[in-house]
Amino acid sequence: MSKSLPNMLDSTIAKIREMVDVNSVVGEPITTADGVTIIPVSKVSVGFGGGGSDFVSKNVNHQDNPFGGGVGAGVKVTPVAFLIIKDGNVRMLPVATPANTTADRLVEMVPDTLDKIAAFIDSRTEKKAE
């Protein structure tokens, strides 16, 4: 087996380590003028894969066979929450996740829709009273 594939994987893993460190998960603290400290907290997802193959060389004089392969990687950093420190008290403020499905979006719309319906009924009731 060629040494190219393990080298490519090692190189990819080293690059991922450069991109994702502990500060990607728990961010640098931010201190405001009034003494409040805010620390961002994130979720990091990493995926990578690779593959390759040695090919038989038609040239008998070659000592090494040709190699073909590739490696790919992806990193996703998603904010999860903020730690807020004020006067010795720590509070966690979660970041709301956006609605991903149609059902989730409908559930989010229900309170606003009910408010609009109630306002419409109230305005119709007021017109009848006049």
N, C-alpha and C positions, 0 to 999 in steps of 0.2 A: 504494500500500500504506500502511496505517495505521502510525503510529509506535508504537502500543500494544504490539505483539508484541515488537519489539526492546527496548522499555523494560522489559517484563515479564521477558525473558530476562536483561537486564543486572542487574535487581534480584535475580533468583534467584541468579545467579552471585555477586553481592556478598554475599548472605546465606550462601552456601556457603563463601566465603572467610572470613567471620567465624567460622563454626562449625569449619572445618578449617584449622588452622595447623600449623606444623612440630612443635609440642608434642603434636599428635594422633598423629604417627608416632613420634617419639622423645620420650618423656615427660620431665617434670621429674625430676632426680635426687633420690633419697631416701637420706639418710645416717643410718645407725644409730649408736647410742651407742658401739659398739665399732669404729667407723671403716670399716664396710662401706658402699659406695655401690651402690645398686640403680637401674638405669635401665630403665624399661619401653619396649619396642619394639612397635609395632602396625602393622597393615596397614589402610589406609583405602581404602574403595571408595565412589565417588561416581557417581550417575546422575541425570540430569535431562532433561526434555523439555518441549516446549510447542508450542502451535499456536493458530491463530486465523484469523478470516476477517472481511473487511469485507463489510457487507451494503448493498445498494442501498436508499437511503431513499426512501420513498414521498412524503415532504414535499419539494417542490422548493425550499423556502426554506432547507433545511439545507445548509450548505457542506460539512460532514463527514458521511461515511456512518457508520452505527452499526457498532461493532466487538464481536465476541464471541470470547473466547479464554481460555486458561488455561495455567498453567505448574506443573509439579510437580517435586520433587527428593527424593532420599533419600541419606543418608550412613550408612555402616556402618563401625564401628571394631572390628577384631578383634585381640585380643592375640596376638602371635607369639612373643615371647621376652623375657627379662630379661637385661641385661648386669650382671654382678656384679663389682665392682672391690674387691679386698682386697689390701692390702700391695703395690700396684703391679701385681698380676696381674689380668687381665681374663678372665672366664669367661662363656660364653653359656649360659643355661638356657632351652631351648625350652619353649614351652607346648604340651602335648599337645592335638591336635585331637580333639574328640569323634567317636565313630563315627557316620557318617551313614547307612550302609546296613545292611541286615540281615546281609550277609556280613561287614562290618567288625565288627559286634557279636559275631557268632559266633566270629570269629578272636580277639577280646579275651577271650571266655569260655573258650576251650580250656585255657589253663594252670590256671585255677581248677577247671574240671571234671575235669581229669586229677588234680589234687591230691585232690579229693574221692573219685574212684574209687580212687586208691592208698590213701587212708586207710580206705576201706570194705573193700578187699581185705586190708589189714593187720589190721583188727579181726576179720575172718572167720578169718584165719590164726591169730591169737592165740586165738580161741575154740576152734578145732580142736585146738590144742596143749595146751589145758587139759584 
